[in-house]
Amino acid sequence: MSVNGYRDYFKVLGVERGADADTIKRSFRKLARQYHPDVNPGDKEAEARFKEISEANEVLSDPDKRRRYEQFGQYWNQMGSAGGGGAGADVDFGRYGNFDDFVNDLLGRFGGAPGGFGAGGFPGGFTGPGAGGRGAPINLDAEASINLPLGEAFRGCERTLAVNEERVQVRIPAGVKDGSRLRLKGKGNLQPGTGRRGDLYLTLKLQSHPVWRLDGDQLRAELPLSLDELALGGEVRVATPDGEATVQVPPGMSLGRSLRLKGKGWPLKEGRGDLLLTPILKLPDTLSDQERQLLEQLRQARSADPRQGWIAAARL
């Protein structure tokens, strides 16, 4: 794999040059398990291969090192480094209790996610930034996002997450909003050998709904009304998050106004917000003969010009 001192780390790990972090991590785990000295006792060739793939993973799993490697090739380590410790350093295998401890420690040191975070256990992936250098403080906190249907955000719900091969129950309270964050104490990344564990922060993302839209503390929706309902007013049936209700539409309802149903909207810390229904004119796709005749009569009988004053005011 070495030509004039240059190792093709992508070939070492058996991945394409454009491989993402998860692909590199999976390939490293597979090869490390195959060539680990504990699996091949006394096999110097396997030990050398193991050190080679560890070196390749150290460089390709670190965004800064990978960038310099792809830019400068065999001279990447001479072009400045943001982290400590060069690639290819000797590894003391005796300090690890088992293979998984070694891999988790190595991935944690090089900016990966110990314990399999982000390797498919949960969509979107968990991240926990690590600090370079052995013995340096490590931020073990992890982050993830959850996509919530609007109904589950309105009512509250429970979700089961796979976190570091552990199933964690999360209670999401009613009335969360887009961008809300939940903290799960002690459910973040685990530092091998110390038992230290960070927190897991969940960012909630509310999915769009075909009818309802959350605007601050107010829940909004468009209310389709017919021409006669807008003009004459009257009682109409509407939908609310709690079921159907009846509201009074005033005669001559303007399309710019909204009907407000107090205390029927989004759950808040104290009670419920308001529900706002904004009328829109909903004309039928086709008109019956009677409807067409009545509209013709309305046109003939109309007493006001709806564009009176508008044309003159629109002149530039």
PEMOBEL-V159405 format. One record per backbone hydrogen bond with DSSP energy under -0.5 kcal/mol. NH is the residue of the N-H (numbers start at 1). CO is the residue of the C=O. Records with the same first field share a line. If there is no record, write none. Layout:
NH=CO  CO
//
This chain:
3=1  6
6=3
7=5
8=1  6
9=7
12=8
13=9
14=10
15=10
19=16
24=20
25=21
26=22
27=23
28=24
29=25
30=26
31=27
32=28
33=29
34=30
35=31
36=32
39=36
40=36
43=40
44=42
47=43
48=44
49=45
50=46
51=47
52=48
53=49
54=50
55=51
56=52
57=53
58=54
59=55
60=56
61=57
62=59
63=61
66=62
67=63
68=64
69=65
70=66
71=67
72=68
73=69
75=72
76=73
78=75
79=76
89=86
93=91
95=92
96=93
102=98
103=99
104=100
105=101
106=102
107=103
108=104
109=105
110=106
111=108
112=107
114=112
116=113
117=113  114
119=116
125=122
127=143
136=133
139=129
140=138
142=199
143=127
144=201
146=203
148=146  205
153=149
154=150
155=151
156=152
157=172
159=170
161=159  168
163=161  166
164=162
166=163
168=161  166
170=159
172=157  170
173=171
175=153
176=153  173
179=204
180=177
182=202
184=182  200
185=183
187=184
188=198
189=140
191=196
192=190
194=191
195=191
198=140  189
200=184
201=142  199
202=182  200
203=144  201
204=180  202
205=146
206=204
207=148
209=212
213=220
215=213  218
216=214
218=215
219=274
220=213  218
221=276
223=278
224=222
225=280
230=226
231=227
232=228
233=228  229
234=249
236=247
238=245
240=243
241=264
243=240
245=238
247=236
249=234  247
250=248
252=230  231
253=230  250
257=254
259=277
261=259  275
262=260
264=261
265=273
268=271
271=269
273=266
275=261
276=219  274
277=259  275
278=221  276
279=257  277
280=223
282=225  280
283=281
292=288
293=289
294=290
295=291
296=292
297=293
298=294
299=295
300=296
301=297
302=298
306=304
308=305
310=307
311=307
313=309
314=310
315=312
//
